[in-house]
Amino acid sequence: MTSRVPPRLAAWLLRRVRNDETSDALVGDLIEEYQTGRSAAWYWKQALAVLALGLLADFRSHKLLALRATLFGGALLWLLGVVERPLIALAFQWLVLETGVMTRSAWATPLAYPFVILWCLTGVLAGWVIGRTHQRVWALAVVLAAVVQILWNASWTWTLIVASMDAERYRPYLAGTLGFQVILVLSLLAGGLLSARPRGVGAPLGK
Amino acid sequence: VVLLFGHFITRIDEMAEHLGTIELMVLLAVLRLREEAYGVPIAREISSHTGRDVLLGSIYAALARLEQKGLVVSRLGEPAAERGGRAKRYFRVTAVGRREAVQLRRAVLSLSHGVLGASA
């Protein structure tokens, strides 16, 4: 029996993201070392390094799959944008009418919460689909899709950052854009995590 | 972006045909530990000699590269309760790995001869 339980979220992330045979041994090593009195911060540092190095290793050994995942993720997010943009515009018009708030701050009012939740669910679904269609490298696929999403909006976000520095009235737009970006990226990652099939402790070890 | 990044990584891989510092240290640690060479003792061995804390993830990444090059082989032990039900992965240096380590040691000694004296 283990006497100290490692940080639950870090352990859960490791179990979800790195569930191959070698990572099993690595997680076992982390638990063993943690029992010697290492801090939770130490465990987190090690866990994050394992995740980052795992992504890099996946990229090294599956470059074509990574390219396919990027193209697929990009296409899916583009399609999502095509479908959602008019709906979001309609929702915004409705929000402005209902709340009387004329800026993107309307998205911060309680009436907008169902739309924000819907936006989250769309991101989760996209992440799940990307993860499920790239099971061998699902974490890399979802992270690449998130990177595509960030790069896609980088120029617009940068324009808003520059504009906000000059004029205060652009700040709500910047906040709204950043908020939606963060929500979408987190939702994508959450969807990816849900798409993973953890092997679980004590399950048979095999490739 | 992916293609460029892939090309960049491939170039690094090509340049890293020779063993890197961490790979060499891991290889030597595995040699020293003999039958008890798995992640935790390897990390401790390297830490005790370098005085620096090492990431277990980077040790496993180095071990994976060494295994790919045929310099080490691994086997799984039995799952242990104190490790959350996980098995240890034991590593052993192959004859090729031992030869590589000897050659590298010779090269490092030869290169440092007359440069890194007692006064340096």
HADDOCK unambig.tbl for C-alpha pairs under 7 A between the chains (distance, minus, plus):
assign (segid A and resid 1 and name CA) (segid B and resid 81 and name CA) 5.37 0.50 0.50
assign (segid A and resid 1 and name CA) (segid B and resid 82 and name CA) 5.40 0.50 0.50
assign (segid A and resid 2 and name CA) (segid B and resid 81 and name CA) 6.83 0.50 0.50
assign (segid A and resid 2 and name CA) (segid B and resid 82 and name CA) 4.89 0.50 0.50
assign (segid A and resid 2 and name CA) (segid B and resid 84 and name CA) 6.68 0.50 0.50
assign (segid A and resid 24 and name CA) (segid B and resid 86 and name CA) 6.07 0.50 0.50
assign (segid A and resid 25 and name CA) (segid B and resid 86 and name CA) 5.94 0.50 0.50
assign (segid A and resid 25 and name CA) (segid B and resid 87 and name CA) 5.58 0.50 0.50
assign (segid A and resid 25 and name CA) (segid B and resid 88 and name CA) 5.22 0.50 0.50
assign (segid A and resid 25 and name CA) (segid B and resid 89 and name CA) 5.75 0.50 0.50
assign (segid A and resid 26 and name CA) (segid B and resid 39 and name CA) 6.90 0.50 0.50
assign (segid A and resid 28 and name CA) (segid B and resid 83 and name CA) 4.68 0.50 0.50
assign (segid A and resid 28 and name CA) (segid B and resid 84 and name CA) 6.33 0.50 0.50
assign (segid A and resid 28 and name CA) (segid B and resid 86 and name CA) 5.01 0.50 0.50
assign (segid A and resid 28 and name CA) (segid B and resid 87 and name CA) 6.79 0.50 0.50
assign (segid A and resid 29 and name CA) (segid B and resid 39 and name CA) 6.12 0.50 0.50
assign (segid A and resid 29 and name CA) (segid B and resid 40 and name CA) 5.73 0.50 0.50
assign (segid A and resid 29 and name CA) (segid B and resid 83 and name CA) 6.86 0.50 0.50
assign (segid A and resid 31 and name CA) (segid B and resid 83 and name CA) 5.51 0.50 0.50
assign (segid A and resid 31 and name CA) (segid B and resid 84 and name CA) 6.86 0.50 0.50
assign (segid A and resid 32 and name CA) (segid B and resid 82 and name CA) 6.59 0.50 0.50
assign (segid A and resid 32 and name CA) (segid B and resid 83 and name CA) 5.26 0.50 0.50
assign (segid A and resid 33 and name CA) (segid B and resid 40 and name CA) 6.81 0.50 0.50
assign (segid A and resid 46 and name CA) (segid B and resid 55 and name CA) 6.06 0.50 0.50
assign (segid A and resid 46 and name CA) (segid B and resid 56 and name CA) 6.73 0.50 0.50
assign (segid A and resid 46 and name CA) (segid B and resid 57 and name CA) 6.83 0.50 0.50
assign (segid A and resid 49 and name CA) (segid B and resid 57 and name CA) 6.09 0.50 0.50
assign (segid A and resid 50 and name CA) (segid B and resid 57 and name CA) 4.68 0.50 0.50
assign (segid A and resid 53 and name CA) (segid B and resid 57 and name CA) 6.76 0.50 0.50
assign (segid A and resid 60 and name CA) (segid B and resid 9 and name CA) 6.89 0.50 0.50
assign (segid A and resid 63 and name CA) (segid B and resid 6 and name CA) 6.34 0.50 0.50
assign (segid A and resid 67 and name CA) (segid B and resid 2 and name CA) 6.09 0.50 0.50
assign (segid A and resid 201 and name CA) (segid B and resid 85 and name CA) 6.13 0.50 0.50
assign (segid A and resid 202 and name CA) (segid B and resid 85 and name CA) 5.69 0.50 0.50
